[in-house]
Amino acid sequence: MIKIWGKLLVDDKVIKGNTIVIDEKTTSFFDMLKQLSSSLNIPTPILLDKHVYDFNVFNICIFRPDDFVEAVNFEKFVLEYLKN
């Protein structure tokens, strides 16, 4: 089980955030992304290989408004792995 923190940023300030706990063996990255997006009441962004790579290597990935099909009212959607 791992904890993932999803946060929405405007001017590098957190305006909304949520933490979820997932089983990394049974939950795909996209399912985790959908779950976090839903909990923050935002559309699910387009997932690129770069996002998965950044999360696996740096334990963080950033989605910008260009990564969403719909218009969003924040500058960054950040996923961060929380270590126990």
C-alpha positions as CSV (number, residue, x, y, z in Angstrom):
1,M,0.0,0.0,0.0
2,I,1.3,3.4,-0.9
3,K,0.0,7.0,-0.3
4,I,-0.3,9.4,-3.2
5,W,-1.0,13.1,-2.6
6,G,-2.8,15.0,-5.4
7,K,-2.8,18.8,-5.2
8,L,-3.9,21.7,-7.3
9,L,-1.7,24.7,-7.4
10,V,-2.2,28.4,-8.4
11,D,0.8,30.7,-8.1
12,D,2.6,27.8,-6.4
13,K,0.1,27.7,-3.6
14,V,-2.0,24.6,-2.8
15,I,-5.7,25.5,-3.4
16,K,-7.0,21.9,-3.0
17,G,-5.5,18.5,-2.2
18,N,-6.4,15.0,-1.3
19,T,-4.4,11.9,-0.3
20,I,-5.4,8.4,-1.4
21,V,-4.0,5.0,-0.4
22,I,-3.7,2.4,-3.2
23,D,-2.4,-1.1,-3.6
24,E,0.4,-0.6,-6.2
25,K,0.2,-4.3,-7.2
26,T,-3.4,-4.2,-8.3
27,T,-4.0,-0.5,-9.2
28,S,-2.7,0.8,-12.5
29,F,-1.3,4.3,-12.7
30,F,-4.2,5.5,-14.8
31,D,-6.7,4.1,-12.3
32,M,-4.9,5.9,-9.5
33,L,-5.0,9.1,-11.6
34,K,-8.7,8.7,-12.3
35,Q,-9.4,8.2,-8.6
36,L,-7.5,11.3,-7.5
37,S,-9.0,13.4,-10.3
38,S,-12.5,12.3,-9.2
39,S,-11.8,13.0,-5.6
40,L,-10.6,16.6,-6.4
41,N,-13.6,17.1,-8.8
42,I,-11.5,17.8,-11.9
43,P,-11.3,16.1,-15.3
44,T,-8.8,13.3,-15.8
45,P,-5.8,14.6,-17.6
46,I,-4.1,13.0,-20.6
47,L,-1.5,10.6,-19.4
48,L,1.8,10.6,-21.2
49,D,4.8,8.3,-20.9
50,K,6.7,11.4,-19.5
51,H,4.3,11.6,-16.5
52,V,4.7,7.9,-15.7
53,Y,8.5,8.2,-16.0
54,D,8.7,11.3,-13.8
55,F,6.6,9.6,-11.1
56,N,8.7,6.4,-11.2
57,V,12.1,8.2,-11.2
58,F,11.4,11.3,-9.1
59,N,8.3,10.3,-7.1
60,I,6.4,13.3,-8.5
61,C,4.7,14.3,-11.7
62,I,3.1,17.5,-12.8
63,F,0.1,18.0,-15.1
64,R,-0.4,21.4,-16.6
65,P,-3.6,22.9,-18.2
66,D,-2.4,21.8,-21.6
67,D,-2.6,18.1,-20.4
68,F,-6.4,18.5,-20.0
69,V,-9.0,18.4,-22.8
70,E,-11.3,20.7,-20.8
71,A,-10.4,24.1,-19.4
72,V,-9.2,24.1,-15.8
73,N,-8.9,26.8,-13.2
74,F,-5.5,25.9,-11.8
75,E,-1.9,26.0,-13.0
76,K,-0.6,22.6,-11.9
77,F,-2.0,19.3,-10.8
78,V,0.8,17.5,-8.9
79,L,0.9,13.9,-7.9
80,E,3.4,13.1,-5.2
81,Y,4.4,9.8,-3.6
82,L,4.3,10.1,0.2
83,K,6.9,7.9,1.9
84,N,5.9,6.3,5.2
